[in-house]
Amino acid sequence: MFEILTRRQALGAFAVAACVLTPVAVRAEDVVKIGVIVPMTGPSASTGREIEAAIKLFQAQKGDKAGGKKVEVIFKDDTGVADITKRLAQELVVNDHVAAIAGFGLTPLALAAAPIATQAKIPEIVMAAGTSIITEASPFIVRTSFTLAQDTVPLADWALNNGIKKVVTLVADYGPGIDAEKAFVEKIKAGGGQVLDSLRAPLKNPEFAPFLQKAKDLKPDALFLFVPSGQGAQLMKQVAEREFAKDNIKVIATGDVTDDEQLNGMGDSVLGMITSMMYSTAHNSPENKAFVAAFEKANPTMRPNFMALGGYDGMALFYAALEKTKGDTDGAKLVDAMKGMAWMSPRGPISIDPQTRDIVQNVYIRKVERRDGQLYNIEFETVPAVKDPVKAAKAGK
Ligand code: DHB
């Protein structure tokens, strides 16, 4: 017996048939959006450009599908201003319904977005900022960059093992600089060394000359430096003018200062400089050689720096989490999937600490050398699987 369809049922059936027949490429529910908020203009523009290039490379290499979903990346420029970061994060959640937010070129920007991630219950993948406290600002924060203490403690150890006893520190006066200073000072003092002074330069429009002169006058064995990515060239120009080597003062730094993005333009005065960092363009592994070749092919005027790695690995983490949840975009499930995740990055083996959601990674001690006519940070010592020392110390208490 055939039933006679009501007008309503007939229309419903027609609508279903139309849906099936209409060649819609991807249904909305099969698209997962991730909003990447980074500075692409202003003093930290290189951070945004590096992260954007790395994310685009990741998708070009691995495709745009993960966990059966199409991954769509929305890039936003916060110009390095925290209020803008927060507004963009809100808009991405409310208007674009993103499954995650990512990027965050400076510590205040990562912190500004934290309450949004908590309220929206979506992952915040920190790809650049490095102050230890960040991951504690929301249970939804996972970090693929680094912490300053993580990179600094191995350098302080190197200094102690290389006859450095008296030091002066000079850092950018905000979260990561203070973390770097604290980590370096504590380690040097614990190792029997002496800290002659700890100097802090303003983050905005810094004038390093008076601080450098003061450091020189104190005649330490070494001057330890940290400034964020993008300020290294200006700092090292002023360091070169003071000729520290003539007074037998070693200049050492976190790798943010000899940033691969700017290093080649710094000139011969940085040759021989010792730094510590979790990534160098010159890292000697098959994975990194392939990564650098692909990155430079896609971006002929750029070199991948440590910020690029934060972006590349942050994307790898988001894809892997989506695979693990089989495309379920529930934020708590995605963060759970990220905890304990371990993989091989171009920087070396990395994992996400399931307790702290911070990255565990090798830290390398490097020396600036000329290779094939270009300046590189050449790694000569590896400290394996370093956890953020600040959180490790808190956990131990
Ligand atoms: C931060 C920014 C940087 O560019 C950097 O190299 C290290 C830390 C930060 O603001 O957290």
Residues whose N, C-alpha, C, O or C-beta is under 5 A from the ligand:
A	BS01	DHB	G105 L106 T107 A128 A129 G130 T131 P176 V227 P228 S229 D256
